[in-house]
Amino acid sequence: MKKHWMLSLFGASALALSLTACGDIDKLRGPETPDVTPLPGTNSDEPPTAERRFELRVRGTGTEGFTSLRLPISQVSVTTLEGKALPVWQRANVLELATAGHSPLLAHFEIPEGIERVRITLHFTAMGELARNGNHEMLDARIAPVSFESHVSDLSRHHRAVFALDMAHSVVPFGPGTVMLPSGVLQY
């Protein structure tokens, strides 16, 4: 699992280093919104029953000095190790991660009986925004997807996984801008 995680981070690092800075921050900044921006058009209004339903949450750690850190996540996919897609109900596409101790809900997903391990993938394809030390900046989060594998027995402990994203190491200056190179751990 560590090898898989490191390969994802290496790919994301290589992609981020090839990016160039974007235009004016004020043109890209959207309206103020709460810590979770609901995603319209989810594939179902109601998630499955609690017995086979799991949550995916994201928590920002190392956020000292940040007053806002809005991270866009365009898609969440959960598959079997063989690549079969499992049902996912994505609940947000932008998360506010600067609130200490808060883990906003990103998605619910269902794992049918008989599956022992799954692959969870987060897709980042948009610009985010951050504020720290009184400065507002755009955060280039257009990176390779981050994937990790999980045993269903681990997920079943609390019926959730929390991706603890270390923002102190993930938000990196690059040229005239700032890029996201995800560094974190999956907690149950």
C-alpha positions as CSV (number, residue, x, y, z in Angstrom):
1,M,0.0,0.0,0.0
2,K,2.9,2.4,0.8
3,K,4.4,1.7,-2.6
4,H,1.1,2.5,-4.3
5,W,0.7,5.7,-2.3
6,M,4.3,6.8,-3.1
7,L,3.8,6.2,-6.8
8,S,0.7,8.4,-6.7
9,L,2.6,11.2,-4.9
10,F,5.5,10.9,-7.3
11,G,3.2,11.2,-10.3
12,A,1.5,14.2,-8.7
13,S,4.8,15.8,-8.0
14,A,6.0,15.4,-11.6
15,L,2.8,16.8,-13.0
16,A,2.8,19.8,-10.6
17,L,6.3,20.7,-11.6
18,S,5.3,20.9,-15.2
19,L,2.4,23.3,-14.5
20,T,2.6,27.0,-15.2
21,A,1.0,29.9,-13.2
22,C,-2.5,31.0,-14.1
23,G,-4.0,34.5,-14.6
24,D,-5.4,37.1,-12.2
25,I,-6.5,35.8,-8.8
26,D,-9.5,38.1,-8.6
27,K,-10.9,36.7,-11.9
28,L,-10.7,33.2,-10.6
29,R,-12.0,33.7,-7.1
30,G,-15.6,32.7,-6.7
31,P,-18.2,33.9,-4.1
32,E,-17.8,33.1,-0.4
33,T,-19.3,29.7,0.4
34,P,-19.6,27.4,3.5
35,D,-17.0,24.7,4.3
36,V,-18.7,22.2,2.0
37,T,-20.1,23.1,-1.5
38,P,-22.8,20.5,-2.4
39,L,-22.3,18.7,-5.6
40,P,-25.5,18.9,-7.8
41,G,-26.6,15.9,-9.8
42,T,-25.3,13.1,-7.5
43,N,-26.3,9.7,-8.8
44,S,-28.9,9.2,-6.1
45,D,-30.6,11.2,-3.4
46,E,-30.3,8.6,-0.8
47,P,-27.2,6.6,0.1
48,P,-27.5,2.8,0.7
49,T,-28.4,1.3,4.1
50,A,-26.0,1.9,7.0
51,E,-24.8,-1.7,7.0
52,R,-22.9,-1.5,3.7
53,R,-22.5,2.3,3.5
54,F,-19.2,4.1,4.3
55,E,-18.1,7.7,4.5
56,L,-15.1,9.4,3.1
57,R,-14.1,12.6,4.9
58,V,-11.1,14.9,4.4
59,R,-9.3,16.7,7.2
60,G,-6.7,19.4,6.9
61,T,-3.8,19.1,9.3
62,G,-0.9,21.4,9.7
63,T,-3.2,24.4,8.9
64,E,-1.6,26.8,11.4
65,G,-1.5,30.3,9.8
66,F,-4.3,29.4,7.2
67,T,-7.6,31.3,7.6
68,S,-9.1,29.6,4.6
69,L,-8.1,26.6,2.4
70,R,-10.7,25.7,-0.2
71,L,-9.8,22.5,-2.0
72,P,-11.7,21.4,-5.1
73,I,-12.2,17.6,-5.6
74,S,-13.9,17.0,-8.9
75,Q,-14.6,13.3,-8.5
76,V,-14.4,10.4,-6.0
77,S,-14.3,6.9,-7.4
78,V,-14.3,3.6,-5.4
79,T,-13.5,0.4,-7.3
80,T,-12.6,-3.2,-6.5
81,L,-9.0,-4.1,-7.0
82,E,-10.1,-5.6,-10.3
83,G,-11.3,-2.2,-11.5
84,K,-15.1,-2.7,-11.1
85,A,-16.7,0.6,-10.2
86,L,-18.8,0.7,-6.9
87,P,-21.6,3.1,-6.1
88,V,-20.5,6.5,-4.9
89,W,-22.6,9.5,-3.7
90,Q,-20.3,12.5,-3.8
91,R,-21.7,15.1,-1.4
92,A,-19.3,18.0,-2.1
93,N,-16.9,19.2,-4.7
94,V,-15.1,21.9,-2.7
95,L,-14.0,21.5,0.9
96,E,-12.9,24.1,3.4
97,L,-9.9,22.5,5.2
98,A,-8.6,25.3,7.4
99,T,-11.0,24.6,10.3
100,A,-9.0,22.8,13.0
101,G,-10.4,19.4,14.0
102,H,-13.2,19.4,11.3
103,S,-13.4,16.7,8.7
104,P,-16.0,17.6,6.1
105,L,-18.0,14.8,4.4
106,L,-16.8,14.3,0.8
107,A,-18.8,11.2,-0.2
108,H,-20.7,8.1,0.8
109,F,-20.0,4.8,-1.0
110,E,-21.3,1.3,-0.9
111,I,-19.3,-1.9,-0.8
112,P,-21.2,-5.1,-1.6
113,E,-20.8,-8.3,0.4
114,G,-17.8,-10.5,-0.5
115,I,-15.4,-7.7,-1.3
116,E,-12.4,-7.5,1.0
117,R,-10.4,-4.6,-0.4
118,V,-11.2,-1.5,-2.4
119,R,-9.3,1.3,-4.2
120,I,-10.4,4.9,-3.4
121,T,-9.4,7.6,-5.8
122,L,-9.7,11.4,-5.4
123,H,-9.5,13.5,-8.6
124,F,-8.3,17.1,-8.5
125,T,-8.9,19.1,-11.7
126,A,-9.5,22.7,-10.6
127,M,-8.0,25.7,-8.9
128,G,-8.5,26.1,-5.2
129,E,-8.0,29.1,-2.9
130,L,-6.2,29.7,0.3
131,A,-5.7,32.6,2.7
132,R,-2.8,32.7,5.1
133,N,-1.0,35.5,6.9
134,G,-3.5,38.0,5.5
135,N,-2.7,37.1,1.8
136,H,-5.2,35.4,-0.6
137,E,-3.8,33.1,-3.2
138,M,-5.0,30.7,-5.8
139,L,-4.0,27.0,-5.2
140,D,-3.3,25.0,-8.3
141,A,-4.9,21.6,-7.5
142,R,-4.8,20.3,-11.1
143,I,-2.8,17.3,-10.2
144,A,-2.8,13.6,-10.9
145,P,-5.4,11.6,-8.9
146,V,-4.5,10.3,-5.5
147,S,-5.4,6.6,-4.9
148,F,-5.1,4.4,-1.9
149,E,-6.3,0.9,-1.1
150,S,-8.2,-0.1,2.0
151,H,-9.4,-3.3,3.6
152,V,-13.1,-3.4,4.2
153,S,-12.5,-4.6,7.7
154,D,-10.6,-1.4,8.5
155,L,-13.4,0.7,7.0
156,S,-16.0,-1.3,9.0
157,R,-14.6,-0.2,12.4
158,H,-16.3,3.2,12.2
159,H,-17.9,3.0,8.8
160,R,-15.6,5.8,7.5
161,A,-12.2,6.7,6.3
162,V,-10.7,10.1,6.9
163,F,-8.0,11.3,4.5
164,A,-5.8,13.5,6.8
165,L,-4.1,15.9,4.4
166,D,-1.0,17.5,5.8
167,M,-1.3,21.0,4.4
168,A,2.0,22.2,5.8
169,H,3.7,19.8,3.4
170,S,1.1,19.7,0.6
171,V,0.9,23.4,-0.2
172,V,4.1,24.2,-2.1
173,P,5.3,27.4,-3.7
174,F,6.1,26.9,-7.4
175,G,7.2,29.8,-9.5
176,P,4.9,32.7,-9.0
177,G,2.1,30.5,-7.6
178,T,1.2,27.8,-5.2
179,V,0.6,24.1,-6.1
180,M,-1.0,21.2,-4.2
181,L,1.2,18.1,-3.8
182,P,-0.9,15.9,-1.5
183,S,0.8,14.4,1.5
184,G,-1.3,12.6,4.0
185,V,-2.5,9.4,5.6
186,L,-5.7,7.5,5.6
187,Q,-7.3,7.1,9.0
188,Y,-10.2,4.9,10.1
